Amino acid sequence: MAKKTAKVILDTNLWISFLISKNYTQLDNILFVQKATLIFSQELLEEFLDVVKRPKFRRFFPIENTEELLEIIQDYSASRC
């Protein structure tokens, strides 16, 4: 019997917290070894982009880092809700 892959939806607050804390190891291990599939929606991505553009978050999210993160999300996401 094949193992089922877990599906993970991270809301904007969790993304922001995760990225500010710079504790990437756990999520990297889960996503990159395909223990879980990242699920996202266009609305979630738009909300995330709106939040990271706020002045208080600019020091944490340079535009080039944000673009790289979006590419990774798209590469490791199998479906959208």
N, CA, C and O atoms as a DFTB+ gen file, in Angstrom:
324 C
 N C O
     1  1       0.834      -1.167       0.000
     2  2       0.000       0.000       0.000
     3  2       0.891       1.248       0.000
     4  3       1.809       1.360       0.813
     5  1       0.624       2.155      -0.888
     6  2       1.423       3.381      -1.006
     7  2       1.101       4.338       0.127
     8  3      -0.042       4.458       0.567
     9  1       2.161       5.027       0.591
    10  2       1.951       6.030       1.634
    11  2       1.273       7.257       1.049
    12  3       1.589       7.679      -0.063
    13  1       0.347       7.824       1.794
    14  2      -0.301       9.063       1.370
    15  2       0.577      10.233       1.785
    16  3       1.143      10.250       2.879
    17  1       0.679      11.203       0.897
    18  2       1.427      12.409       1.193
    19  2       0.508      13.397       1.896
    20  3      -0.614      13.638       1.451
    21  1       0.989      13.966       2.991
    22  2       0.207      14.969       3.713
    23  2       0.084      16.220       2.860
    24  3       0.952      16.504       2.035
    25  1      -0.983      16.959       3.056
    26  2      -1.186      18.226       2.365
    27  2      -1.088      19.341       3.396
    28  3      -1.672      19.258       4.477
    29  1      -0.341      20.387       3.049
    30  2      -0.083      21.475       3.979
    31  2      -0.569      22.784       3.374
    32  3      -0.232      23.122       2.239
    33  1      -1.364      23.514       4.143
    34  2      -1.785      24.862       3.757
    35  2      -1.252      25.794       4.836
    36  3      -1.591      25.651       6.010
    37  1      -0.422      26.744       4.436
    38  2       0.113      27.717       5.386
    39  2      -0.554      29.056       5.119
    40  3      -0.488      29.584       4.009
    41  1      -1.195      29.600       6.141
    42  2      -1.800      30.910       5.945
    43  2      -0.715      31.987       6.036
    44  3       0.427      31.698       6.392
    45  1      -1.079      33.209       5.716
    46  2      -0.111      34.302       5.663
    47  2       0.592      34.509       6.996
    48  3       1.806      34.716       7.023
    49  1      -0.140      34.459       8.097
    50  2       0.487      34.650       9.413
    51  2       1.560      33.600       9.680
    52  3       2.625      33.922      10.207
    53  1       1.289      32.361       9.324
    54  2       2.280      31.300       9.527
    55  2       3.498      31.498       8.628
    56  3       4.635      31.319       9.067
    57  1       3.255      31.872       7.358
    58  2       4.381      32.144       6.443
    59  2       5.263      33.237       7.006
    60  3       6.482      33.079       7.070
    61  1       4.661      34.345       7.414
    62  2       5.424      35.480       7.917
    63  2       6.222      35.065       9.156
    64  3       7.414      35.358       9.248
    65  1       5.592      34.404      10.082
    66  2       6.266      33.933      11.292
    67  2       7.431      33.010      10.960
    68  3       8.539      33.175      11.469
    69  1       7.164      32.061      10.119
    70  2       8.171      31.087       9.708
    71  2       9.362      31.788       9.060
    72  3      10.509      31.471       9.377
    73  1       9.111      32.721       8.170
    74  2      10.187      33.389       7.440
    75  2      10.968      34.365       8.322
    76  3      12.182      34.498       8.169
    77  1      10.297      35.035       9.225
    78  2      11.000      35.955      10.120
    79  2      11.881      35.181      11.098
    80  3      12.984      35.621      11.421
    81  1      11.406      34.044      11.565
    82  2      12.177      33.243      12.526
    83  2      13.373      32.560      11.870
    84  3      14.308      32.151      12.558
    85  1      13.351      32.437      10.554
    86  2      14.425      31.806       9.781
    87  2      14.669      30.355      10.198
    88  3      15.794      29.861      10.122
    89  1      13.623      29.690      10.632
    90  2      13.729      28.284      10.992
    91  2      13.214      27.444       9.826
    92  3      12.133      26.857       9.890
    93  1      14.006      27.400       8.768
    94  2      13.584      26.754       7.526
    95  2      13.739      25.239       7.543
    96  3      13.119      24.552       6.731
    97  1      14.534      24.717       8.427
    98  2      14.906      23.314       8.378
    99  2      13.718      22.370       8.373
   100  3      13.652      21.464       7.542
   101  1      12.792      22.568       9.277
   102  2      11.665      21.643       9.365
   103  2      10.811      21.650       8.110
   104  3      10.481      20.585       7.587
   105  1      10.449      22.819       7.619
   106  2       9.614      22.871       6.422
   107  2      10.382      22.365       5.205
   108  3       9.819      21.668       4.361
   109  1      11.659      22.711       5.113
   110  2      12.492      22.201       4.015
   111  2      12.466      20.683       3.992
   112  3      12.259      20.070       2.945
   113  1      12.676      20.087       5.147
   114  2      12.699      18.625       5.224
   115  2      11.370      18.018       4.802
   116  3      11.340      16.997       4.116
   117  1      10.291      18.632       5.203
   118  2       8.967      18.103       4.870
   119  2       8.670      18.253       3.380
   120  3       8.244      17.294       2.736
   121  1       8.889      19.443       2.829
   122  2       8.524      19.693       1.434
   123  2       9.492      19.073       0.436
   124  3       9.068      18.469      -0.549
   125  1      10.793      19.219       0.687
   126  2      11.773      18.805      -0.304
   127  2      11.959      17.290      -0.383
   128  3      12.427      16.791      -1.405
   129  1      11.612      16.559       0.650
   130  2      11.671      15.099       0.556
   131  2      10.284      14.527       0.279
   132  3      10.063      13.320       0.371
   133  1       9.373      15.404      -0.054
   134  2       8.027      15.067      -0.493
   135  2       7.226      14.266       0.527
   136  3       6.483      13.350       0.175
   137  1       7.393      14.630       1.803
   138  2       6.548      14.063       2.845
   139  2       5.197      14.764       2.865
   140  3       4.221      14.258       3.420
   141  1       5.165      15.950       2.241
   142  2       3.930      16.730       2.207
   143  2       3.878      17.526       0.914
   144  3       4.906      17.847       0.318
   145  1       2.675      17.833       0.499
   146  2       2.447      18.668      -0.673
   147  2       1.909      20.001      -0.193
   148  3       0.973      20.057       0.605
   149  1       2.502      21.063      -0.681
   150  2       2.066      22.396      -0.317
   151  2       0.869      22.778      -1.170
   152  3       0.917      22.695      -2.398
   153  1      -0.199      23.195      -0.518
   154  2      -1.416      23.624      -1.199
   155  2      -1.562      25.126      -0.980
   156  3      -1.400      25.607       0.141
   157  1      -1.863      25.859      -2.028
   158  2      -2.042      27.298      -1.900
   159  2      -3.068      27.774      -2.899
   160  3      -3.414      27.068      -3.846
   161  1      -3.548      28.980      -2.676
   162  2      -4.501      29.591      -3.603
   163  2      -3.918      30.913      -4.088
   164  3      -2.989      31.452      -3.487
   165  1      -4.459      31.415      -5.151
   166  2      -4.022      32.716      -5.672
   167  2      -4.294      33.816      -4.635
   168  3      -3.494      34.737      -4.474
   169  1      -5.414      33.710      -3.946
   170  2      -5.763      34.688      -2.926
   171  2      -4.742      34.696      -1.792
   172  3      -4.367      35.757      -1.293
   173  1      -4.296      33.511      -1.390
   174  2      -3.298      33.403      -0.330
   175  2      -1.978      34.046      -0.765
   176  3      -1.349      34.763       0.013
   177  1      -1.567      33.791      -1.991
   178  2      -0.334      34.402      -2.498
   179  2      -0.458      35.923      -2.571
   180  3       0.475      36.643      -2.214
   181  1      -1.585      36.400      -3.025
   182  2      -1.794      37.851      -3.114
   183  2      -1.780      38.491      -1.722
   184  3      -1.207      39.564      -1.533
   185  1      -2.404      37.834      -0.764
   186  2      -2.399      38.354       0.601
   187  2      -0.967      38.396       1.144
   188  3      -0.558      39.389       1.745
   189  1      -0.217      37.328       0.935
   190  2       1.170      37.275       1.387
   191  2       1.977      38.427       0.781
   192  3       2.720      39.109       1.487
   193  1       1.827      38.637      -0.518
   194  2       2.559      39.715      -1.185
   195  2       2.168      41.081      -0.643
   196  3       3.027      41.950      -0.486
   197  1       0.903      41.284      -0.357
   198  2       0.456      42.547       0.231
   199  2       1.094      42.781       1.602
   200  3       1.526      43.889       1.920
   201  1       1.143      41.727       2.397
   202  2       1.689      41.851       3.753
   203  2       3.194      42.117       3.718
   204  3       3.671      42.989       4.445
   205  1       3.944      41.403       2.908
   206  2       5.403      41.593       2.909
   207  2       5.819      42.942       2.342
   208  3       6.958      43.367       2.537
   209  1       4.921      43.617       1.649
   210  2       5.222      44.948       1.120
   211  2       4.992      46.048       2.155
   212  3       5.337      47.204       1.908
   213  1       4.427      45.714       3.284
   214  2       4.189      46.714       4.327
   215  2       5.533      47.214       4.870
   216  3       6.485      46.443       4.993
   217  1       5.598      48.498       5.190
   218  2       6.869      49.077       5.661
   219  2       7.524      48.310       6.819
   220  3       8.745      48.162       6.841
   221  1       6.736      47.828       7.769
   222  2       7.341      47.154       8.926
   223  2       7.984      45.811       8.572
   224  3       8.780      45.283       9.348
   225  1       7.643      45.255       7.401
   226  2       8.217      43.970       7.000
   227  2       9.308      44.090       5.940
   228  3       9.942      43.091       5.601
   229  1       9.535      45.267       5.421
   230  2      10.494      45.430       4.316
   231  2      11.891      44.948       4.675
   232  3      12.588      44.392       3.826
   233  1      12.307      45.150       5.910
   234  2      13.656      44.715       6.284
   235  2      13.797      43.188       6.297
   236  3      14.900      42.662       6.151
   237  1      12.691      42.493       6.469
   238  2      12.711      41.034       6.482
   239  2      12.553      40.430       5.083
   240  3      12.990      39.306       4.836
   241  1      11.929      41.180       4.171
   242  2      11.560      40.626       2.876
   243  2      12.006      41.493       1.707
   244  3      11.188      42.181       1.097
   245  1      13.298      41.466       1.391
   246  2      13.729      42.167       0.172
   247  2      13.013      41.554      -1.037
   248  3      12.705      40.362      -1.037
   249  1      12.754      42.350      -2.047
   250  2      11.959      41.900      -3.199
   251  2      12.556      40.662      -3.859
   252  3      11.816      39.767      -4.268
   253  1      13.879      40.597      -3.969
   254  2      14.479      39.423      -4.632
   255  2      14.261      38.151      -3.819
   256  3      14.098      37.076      -4.397
   257  1      14.255      38.250      -2.480
   258  2      13.973      37.081      -1.650
   259  2      12.518      36.646      -1.784
   260  3      12.219      35.453      -1.804
   261  1      11.629      37.609      -1.874
   262  2      10.210      37.306      -2.024
   263  2       9.950      36.610      -3.350
   264  3       9.189      35.644      -3.406
   265  1      10.573      37.091      -4.414
   266  2      10.404      36.462      -5.732
   267  2      10.939      35.032      -5.722
   268  3      10.323      34.133      -6.294
   269  1      12.080      34.823      -5.075
   270  2      12.647      33.473      -4.984
   271  2      11.715      32.547      -4.204
   272  3      11.511      31.395      -4.588
   273  1      11.157      33.050      -3.119
   274  2      10.219      32.252      -2.334
   275  2       9.001      31.862      -3.158
   276  3       8.551      30.719      -3.087
   277  1       8.466      32.781      -3.930
   278  2       7.302      32.473      -4.770
   279  2       7.629      31.395      -5.797
   280  3       6.792      30.539      -6.083
   281  1       8.825      31.429      -6.348
   282  2       9.244      30.386      -7.294
   283  2       9.297      29.027      -6.603
   284  3       8.853      28.022      -7.158
   285  1       9.839      29.002      -5.396
   286  2       9.917      27.743      -4.639
   287  2       8.519      27.226      -4.327
   288  3       8.250      26.034      -4.470
   289  1       7.634      28.114      -3.904
   290  2       6.256      27.708      -3.615
   291  2       5.627      27.079      -4.841
   292  3       4.999      26.024      -4.750
   293  1       5.790      27.714      -5.979
   294  2       5.194      27.187      -7.201
   295  2       5.836      25.865      -7.620
   296  3       5.145      24.977      -8.119
   297  1       7.135      25.725      -7.425
   298  2       7.823      24.480      -7.781
   299  2       7.384      23.292      -6.927
   300  3       7.310      22.165      -7.417
   301  1       7.094      23.544      -5.656
   302  2       6.781      22.459      -4.738
   303  2       5.309      22.328      -4.405
   304  3       4.940      21.596      -3.486
   305  1       4.483      23.018      -5.130
   306  2       3.043      22.927      -4.924
   307  2       2.416      22.146      -6.063
   308  3       2.584      22.482      -7.235
   309  1       1.703      21.111      -5.704
   310  2       1.093      20.267      -6.725
   311  2      -0.271      20.773      -7.166
   312  3      -0.680      20.554      -8.307
   313  1      -0.960      21.431      -6.288
   314  2      -2.308      21.868      -6.636
   315  2      -2.633      23.149      -5.908
   316  3      -1.940      23.556      -4.975
   317  1      -3.701      23.774      -6.353
   318  2      -4.168      25.019      -5.731
   319  2      -5.591      24.827      -5.268
   320  3      -6.395      24.172      -5.931
   321  1      -5.899      25.414      -4.102
   322  2      -7.273      25.288      -3.614
   323  2      -8.130      26.368      -4.217
   324  3      -9.326      26.437      -3.933
